[in-house]
Amino acid sequence: MKALVRVAALILACGMSANVLADTGKQITAQAGIDEGGLILGAHFNVTDTANEAYGGYARVYSKDKERGQPTIFAVGASFTGRVRAGIFEYYLTPGFGLMHHTLEQSELLFGPSLAYGLHAELDKLVSLGVENAKLYSWVGEYKGLIKDSFLVQVRFNI
């Protein structure tokens, strides 16, 4: 039992002290997920400002399922990312604003805030895997309030 505790403590210490995150300044993230409407595909581009801050933009496409009342949504916007690093893990919160082209019966152009939070695990200096919860809100147009709440898996590339 003592050996197991020592191994666990050693792994935790190595994970907390290892910093393999590449501060190259730019990241591109490919995202994919599934919700009530079907497939979600997205991308996020970030430029590092400081070790804990970045800014960038996002684009996502949400599939339509007319039977379930789920619209096609194309969303683009700008965002700011605050992040905290702990070993090979990076936790982040990303508020932003953007436009959404919402199509169910008719097309609507919506504008509002977005919010994403998630976790990345660094595989090496260039690639990391992660999960994200992304929310899109609308302030104008026929649809107001929470428009989409999605769960995405992602691969981030440092360039």
C-alpha positions in Angstrom: 0.0 0.0 0.0 2.8 2.4 0.8 4.4 1.8 -2.6 1.1 2.6 -4.3 0.9 5.9 -2.4 4.5 6.8 -3.3 3.9 6.1 -6.9 0.7 8.2 -6.9 2.6 11.0 -5.2 5.4 10.8 -7.7 3.0 10.9 -10.7 1.2 13.9 -9.2 4.4 15.7 -8.5 5.7 15.1 -12.0 2.4 16.2 -13.5 2.3 19.4 -11.5 5.9 20.3 -12.2 6.0 19.4 -15.9 5.3 22.3 -18.2 5.2 21.1 -21.7 2.9 23.9 -22.9 4.3 25.6 -25.9 4.0 29.4 -25.7 4.3 29.9 -29.4 1.7 32.6 -29.4 -0.9 31.0 -31.6 -3.3 28.0 -31.4 -5.8 26.5 -33.8 -8.4 24.2 -32.3 -10.6 21.8 -34.2 -13.9 21.0 -32.5 -16.6 18.3 -33.0 -19.6 17.2 -31.1 -23.2 15.8 -31.3 -26.4 17.4 -30.0 -30.1 17.1 -30.6 -29.7 18.6 -34.1 -26.9 16.3 -35.1 -23.3 17.0 -35.9 -21.4 20.1 -34.6 -18.2 21.2 -36.3 -16.1 24.2 -35.2 -12.8 25.9 -35.0 -11.2 28.4 -32.7 -8.1 30.5 -33.3 -6.2 32.1 -30.3 -3.3 34.5 -30.1 -1.5 34.4 -26.7 -1.3 37.8 -25.0 0.2 36.7 -21.7 0.7 33.3 -20.0 -2.9 33.3 -18.7 -4.7 35.4 -21.4 -5.4 35.0 -25.1 -7.8 36.5 -27.6 -9.2 35.2 -30.9 -12.2 34.1 -32.8 -14.4 31.1 -33.3 -16.7 29.6 -36.0 -19.1 26.7 -35.5 -21.8 25.0 -37.6 -24.7 23.2 -35.9 -26.8 20.7 -38.0 -30.5 21.0 -38.5 -33.1 18.4 -37.3 -36.5 19.8 -38.3 -38.4 17.0 -36.5 -36.9 17.9 -33.2 -37.1 21.6 -33.8 -33.3 22.1 -34.0 -32.2 24.8 -36.4 -29.1 25.1 -38.5 -26.8 27.6 -36.9 -23.6 29.1 -38.3 -21.9 31.1 -35.5 -18.8 33.4 -35.8 -17.4 35.7 -33.1 -14.6 37.1 -31.2 -13.5 35.9 -27.7 -11.1 36.4 -24.8 -9.7 33.4 -23.0 -8.5 33.3 -19.4 -6.6 30.2 -18.5 -4.9 28.5 -15.6 -2.2 25.9 -16.1 -1.5 23.0 -13.7 1.1 20.6 -15.0 0.0 19.2 -18.3 -3.6 20.5 -17.8 -5.0 23.8 -18.8 -8.4 25.0 -17.5 -10.0 27.9 -19.3 -13.0 30.2 -19.5 -13.8 32.0 -22.8 -16.4 34.7 -22.9 -17.1 36.4 -26.3 -19.6 38.0 -28.6 -20.7 37.0 -32.1 -23.2 36.7 -34.9 -25.4 33.6 -35.5 -27.2 32.8 -38.7 -30.2 30.8 -37.4 -32.4 28.8 -39.9 -35.4 26.7 -38.9 -38.4 27.8 -40.9 -36.9 31.1 -41.9 -33.5 32.7 -41.6 -32.7 35.0 -38.7 -29.5 36.9 -38.0 -28.9 36.9 -34.2 -26.3 38.7 -32.1 -25.2 38.0 -28.5 -22.7 36.7 -26.1 -21.0 33.3 -26.0 -19.4 31.4 -23.1 -17.2 28.4 -23.2 -15.2 26.6 -20.5 -13.2 23.5 -20.7 -10.0 21.6 -20.1 -7.0 20.6 -22.3 -4.4 17.9 -21.6 -1.1 18.5 -23.4 0.2 15.5 -25.3 3.4 17.2 -26.4 4.6 20.8 -27.2 2.4 21.0 -30.3 -0.8 19.0 -29.7 -3.4 18.8 -26.9 -6.7 17.1 -26.4 -9.6 18.6 -24.6 -13.3 18.9 -23.9 -15.5 22.1 -23.9 -18.9 23.2 -23.0 -20.0 26.1 -25.3 -23.1 28.2 -24.9 -24.5 30.7 -27.5 -27.0 33.4 -26.4 -29.0 35.9 -28.4 -29.9 39.4 -27.4 -31.7 40.5 -30.7 -34.0 38.9 -33.2 -37.0 36.6 -32.8 -35.1 34.1 -30.6 -33.6 35.5 -27.4 -31.8 33.8 -24.5 -29.9 30.6 -24.7 -29.8 29.4 -28.3 -27.3 26.4 -28.0 -25.6 24.6 -25.2 -23.2 22.0 -26.6 -20.5 19.7 -25.5 -17.5 19.4 -27.8 -14.3 17.4 -28.0 -11.3 19.2 -29.4 -7.8 18.9 -30.7 -5.6 22.0 -30.3 -2.4 22.7 -32.4 0.2 25.2 -31.3 1.6 26.9 -34.4 
